[in-house]
Amino acid sequence: MLVPIVACVLLVGAADAEATAFQPLLEHVAAQGGHWAFNNEEVARVFHACVDSIATDKADAIAKFVGMDNDRAYWIGCYLTERDYLHGHKAMPHVALAIWANASERLEAKERANSEDQLTQRDLNELAAILAKRLRFDALAATFKRRSELARLKHTGGPATSAEDQRVYDSITIESN
């Protein structure tokens, strides 16, 4: 009888540890006014320290942490893929792509997206298209590029991408139906 109780306590303890693993990151972001984009090299360092503290399935914990927050999805995906934010950690492009795909679907489903959502949607889809193309998911890359191009019609500009990223993005072909 004691074994199941101990097992439940250990499982609940592990879940609590996962839930609080990102608390330092949330505190850090809150301390800079709640903005992910402010001093994001330092935010990335705190993020990776939080991920390192997770003993179990890091990808699942990250996805749960991102939840339904599209801005968080955008930045966490960058911290998982962008060289400037990895700080020696191994890139997790498949996790980033899954997070960006979920956020893209949420933004696509929104009936009335505000201007900030539309900018996030455009930038997120552009980054997802580039990543999908690099991972050789050409059809998925085309879907993200199509979504990005539709959002571009509403807003000019785009995320700060390197010349190489722009070449990858430009190489994606969108099949017309």
KASULNOR-V533153 format. One line per field, one symbol per residue. phi: phi as a letter, one per 30 degrees, with the letter a starting at -180 (. if undefined). psi: psi as a letter, one per 30 degrees, with the letter a starting at -180 (. if undefined). burial: 1 if it has 16 or more other C-alpha atoms within 10 Angstrom, else 0. A space follows every 50 residues. Layout:
# KASULNOR-V533153
phi=???
psi=???
burial=???
This chain:
# KASULNOR-V533153
phi=.ddddddddddddddddddceceedddddddciicdddhdddddddeddd dddddcddddddddddhcddddeeddedddbdedcdhidddbdddedddd dddddddddddbddeddddddddddddddddddddicdddeddddedddd dddcbdiaddcdddddddddddccddc
psi=eeeeeeeeeeeeeeeeeeefegeeeeeeeefhggkefkhfeeeeeeeeee effkfbjeeeeeeeeebgjeeeeeeeeeffekeffehflkkieeeeeeee eeeeeeeefkejkleeeeeeeeeeeeeeeeeeeeghieeeeeeeeeeeee efffklalljlleeeeeeeffkkjkk.
burial=00000000000000000100110011011000000100010011111111 10010001101110110001111111111110001100001111111111 11110011000000001111111111111111100001111111111100 110000000000001000100100000
